[in-house]
Amino acid sequence: MIIVASIIPGFQYDIFISYRQKDNKHDGWVTGFVDNLKGELQYLAAIINDP
């Protein structure tokens, strides 16, 4: 069994988001999605790592 460490402590998996630059060009929805996802993951990491 191969065990790969996650970039974010407390999580087993990482998330890779692939998109075309053209998809984010007009309204920036991909950037907004990534920013919101980061915020949620930081919140969850704080809960998991809170003693």
Phi, psi and omega in degrees: 000132178260127178251122181247129181285143175281155177291323180263119180302141179094353179242145181276330186236158172255167178240132177245124180250119181248132179203162175274142178303326180298328181293337184255356191295315189274309185247357176066029184295328181292316178300316177298317179299313181296317179298315178295320179296317177301316179299316179295319180292322177295320177298312179296320179297322179295321178293315182294320185270000179281118183290000000 
